[in-house]
Amino acid sequence: MSNLYGSIEAGGTKFVLAVGDGELNIIKRITIPTRSPGETIKEVIDFFKDYSLKGIGLGSFGPADINKGSSTYGYITNTPKLSWNMYDIVGNLERALNVPIYFTTDVNAACYGEYVKGNAQGTKSCVYFTVGTGVGAGAINAGEFIQGFGHPEMGHMIVKQHHSDTYEGNCPFHKNCLEGLAAGPTIEDRLGIKGEQIEENNPVWDYIADYLAQAAYNTTLFLSPQVIIFGGGVMNQPYLLDKIKANFKELMNDYVATPDLNAYILQPELKDNAGTIGCLALAKKHFE
């Protein structure tokens, strides 16, 4: 079959590998655990070696160097996963597979998936937050990622602490930034149990909703996107999105006339497929 593209979602705990066609249909997909670079990349190569691909889209955990003018373009850089620190993931894969690779962040890939086939389809601009083990964000304007010398790190914006939240934050760099207060592990740190075990009326959800509403508020004033999407495991609580919208409305206080919140602050339509669809679409866009 011709016109095939590859997708690699390189996460800190797992790699999701897929092959799809020009219509972004997923033909085959597997998930492998993230181990050492040597072990993991060998499995990636083994998965793709029997396919004739026009290109691969790679969305990676980071920090990652996606600046093509940089001497370390294609590297995973200062990651706390020490065996992957300063690892040339793009170079090693391109040499082994002899296939061009489009490299971006994992959350950029998910953002692009929603942009081409999800809840941001038909818009000119969107921002996608993933709220899981960490917090990250990708932003698109006029079909292109918003980035400069590197990729945005919106998950580390400073937010105002909720008046009842005594948790000091767990970000090793900033303590009480957005990620340090709202990522999945912060919930377990506060209460000693996983988020899915916590009842709706627990005040921790008021804290998380407040911080994510502040993120949406800041994003609105900085970028005025047409859509803001919140994905990731923390957002699997069915009541959290309504809490975020209520907090956002209070924070904004009618200062900016945003779109209707039911069409403005959303969850991903593609759910767990957003990153894979995004990687396939990026490969198609850049290598067709």
C-alpha positions in Angstrom: 0.0 0.0 0.0 1.4 3.4 -1.0 0.9 6.8 0.8 1.5 5.4 4.2 2.7 7.5 7.1 4.0 6.7 10.5 3.2 8.1 14.0 5.3 8.0 17.1 3.9 9.3 20.4 7.0 9.2 22.6 5.9 9.4 26.2 7.7 9.1 29.4 6.0 5.9 30.3 5.0 4.5 26.9 5.5 4.8 23.2 2.4 4.6 20.9 3.4 3.6 17.4 1.0 3.6 14.4 0.8 3.4 10.7 -1.9 5.3 8.8 -3.0 6.2 5.3 -3.5 9.5 3.6 -7.0 9.9 5.0 -5.6 9.6 8.5 -7.1 6.2 9.0 -5.1 4.2 11.6 -4.1 0.9 10.0 -2.0 -0.6 12.8 -1.1 0.6 16.2 0.8 -0.8 19.2 1.9 0.4 22.6 5.3 -0.4 24.1 6.8 0.6 27.5 9.4 3.3 27.6 12.6 1.7 28.8 16.2 2.7 27.9 16.8 4.4 24.5 18.5 1.3 23.2 15.7 -1.1 24.1 12.9 1.3 23.1 14.2 2.5 19.8 15.0 -1.1 18.7 11.3 -1.9 19.2 10.3 1.2 17.3 12.6 0.3 14.4 11.2 -3.3 14.4 7.6 -2.0 14.2 8.2 0.3 11.2 10.8 -1.7 9.2 8.3 -3.7 7.1 6.4 -0.6 5.9 7.3 1.7 3.1 6.5 5.1 4.6 6.6 8.6 3.1 7.4 10.1 6.5 6.9 9.8 10.2 5.4 12.4 12.6 7.1 12.2 16.1 5.6 13.9 19.1 7.9 13.5 22.0 8.1 14.1 25.8 10.6 16.7 26.6 12.0 19.2 27.0 12.8 18.7 23.3 14.8 20.8 20.9 12.4 21.4 17.9 14.4 24.4 16.6 15.8 23.3 13.2 18.5 25.9 13.4 19.9 24.4 16.6 22.9 22.1 16.9 20.8 19.8 19.1 17.7 19.8 16.9 15.9 16.5 17.2 17.2 15.8 20.7 15.3 15.1 23.9 17.2 17.5 26.2 17.1 18.1 29.9 14.6 15.4 30.8 14.5 14.0 34.3 14.5 10.5 32.6 18.2 10.5 32.8 18.9 7.7 30.3 17.1 9.9 27.6 19.0 13.1 28.6 20.5 14.7 25.4 19.4 11.8 23.3 19.3 12.3 19.5 16.0 10.6 18.9 15.4 12.0 15.4 18.9 11.4 14.1 19.0 7.8 15.4 15.6 7.0 13.9 16.2 8.6 10.5 19.5 6.8 10.1 17.9 3.4 11.0 14.7 3.7 9.0 15.8 6.0 6.2 12.6 7.9 6.5 12.2 11.7 7.0 10.8 12.6 10.4 8.8 15.7 11.5 9.6 16.4 15.1 7.5 18.2 17.7 6.3 17.9 21.2 3.8 15.3 22.3 1.2 18.0 23.2 1.8 19.8 19.9 0.9 16.6 18.1 -2.3 16.2 20.1 -3.1 19.9 19.4 -2.7 19.3 15.7 -4.8 16.2 15.8 -7.7 18.2 17.3 -7.0 21.0 14.8 -7.3 18.7 11.7 -10.0 16.2 12.8 -11.3 17.1 16.3 -12.9 19.9 18.2 -10.7 22.6 16.6 -11.4 21.5 13.1 -12.5 24.5 11.0 -10.9 27.0 13.2 -7.8 29.2 12.6 -6.4 29.0 16.1 -6.5 26.7 19.1 -4.7 25.9 22.3 -4.5 22.3 23.7 -3.6 21.6 27.3 -2.8 18.1 28.5 -3.3 17.7 32.2 -1.9 14.3 33.3 1.4 13.3 34.9 2.6 16.8 34.0 0.9 19.8 32.3 1.9 21.0 28.9 0.3 23.0 26.1 0.5 23.4 22.3 -0.8 26.4 20.4 -1.7 26.8 16.7 -2.4 29.9 14.7 -3.2 29.9 11.0 -2.3 26.3 10.8 1.2 26.7 12.3 2.5 26.0 15.8 3.3 29.1 17.8 6.9 28.8 18.9 10.1 30.8 18.9 13.6 29.7 20.0 11.8 26.7 21.4 8.3 25.4 22.2 6.0 27.1 24.7 6.1 25.8 28.3 2.6 27.0 29.3 2.3 24.2 31.8 4.8 26.2 34.0 2.9 29.5 34.1 2.6 30.9 37.6 -0.9 30.8 38.9 -2.4 32.3 42.1 -2.8 29.8 44.9 -6.4 29.0 45.9 -7.1 30.5 49.3 -7.9 27.1 50.9 -5.1 25.1 49.2 -2.2 24.6 51.6 -0.3 22.3 49.2 3.1 23.9 48.4 3.4 22.4 44.8 5.7 19.7 43.5 7.4 21.3 40.5 11.2 20.9 41.1 11.8 24.2 39.3 8.9 26.5 40.4 7.0 24.6 43.2 3.6 26.3 42.7 3.3 26.8 39.0 0.4 25.3 37.1 2.0 21.9 36.7 3.1 22.0 40.3 -0.4 22.5 41.6 -2.7 20.9 39.0 -1.0 17.8 37.5 -2.2 14.3 38.4 0.5 13.5 41.0 -0.4 16.6 43.0 -3.8 15.1 43.7 -2.3 11.9 45.1 0.3 14.0 47.0 -2.5 15.9 48.7 -4.8 13.0 49.6 -2.8 9.8 49.2 -5.2 8.3 46.7 -5.6 8.5 42.9 -7.9 11.0 41.3 -10.4 8.4 40.0 -11.0 7.4 43.6 -11.9 10.9 44.8 -15.5 12.0 45.1 -16.9 15.0 43.2 -17.5 17.0 46.4 -13.9 16.8 47.5 -12.4 20.4 47.6 -9.4 19.2 45.7 -11.4 19.5 42.5 -12.2 23.1 43.3 -8.5 23.8 43.5 -7.7 22.0 40.2 -10.6 23.7 38.5 -9.4 27.1 39.8 -5.9 26.6 38.5 -7.0 25.3 35.1 -9.5 28.2 34.8 -6.6 30.6 35.5 -4.7 28.9 32.6 -7.6 29.4 30.3 -7.9 33.0 31.4 -4.2 33.8 30.8 -4.4 32.0 27.5 -7.4 34.0 26.4 -5.8 37.3 27.2 -2.4 36.3 25.6 -3.6 34.6 22.4 -7.4 34.9 22.0 -7.7 31.4 20.4 -10.9 30.3 18.9 -10.9 27.1 21.1 -9.2 26.0 24.3 -9.1 22.2 24.8 -8.2 20.4 28.0 -7.1 16.8 27.6 -5.2 14.3 29.7 -6.0 11.9 32.5 -7.0 14.4 35.1 -9.8 15.6 32.8 -11.5 12.2 32.9 -13.5 13.5 35.8 -16.9 14.3 34.1 -17.7 17.2 36.3 -14.3 19.0 36.1 -14.9 20.9 32.8 -18.1 22.6 34.1 -16.1 23.7 37.2 -13.4 25.2 35.0 -15.9 27.1 32.9 -17.7 28.5 36.0 -14.3 29.6 37.4 -13.3 31.1 34.1 -16.5 33.1 33.8 -15.9 34.5 37.3 -12.3 35.4 36.6 -13.0 37.0 33.2 -15.9 39.1 34.7 -17.1 40.0 31.2 -13.9 41.8 30.4 -13.4 40.0 27.1 -16.4 38.8 25.1 -15.3 35.2 24.5 -17.2 32.7 22.3 -19.9 30.8 24.1 -18.1 28.7 26.8 -19.7 25.5 25.6 -18.0 26.0 22.3 -14.8 27.6 23.7 -13.5 25.5 26.6 -13.8 21.9 25.5 -12.4 18.4 25.9 -10.8 16.6 23.0 -13.1 15.0 20.5 -10.5 12.5 19.5 -9.8 11.4 23.1 -6.7 9.1 23.1 -6.4 9.3 19.3 -5.5 13.0 19.2 -1.7 12.4 19.3 -1.7 9.6 16.8 -3.9 11.5 14.3 -1.8 14.6 14.8 1.5 12.8 14.1 0.0 11.2 11.0 -1.3 14.6 9.8 2.0 16.3 10.4 3.9 13.6 8.5 1.4 14.0 5.6 1.6 17.8 5.6 5.4 17.9 5.5 6.3 15.0 3.4 3.5 14.5 0.8 
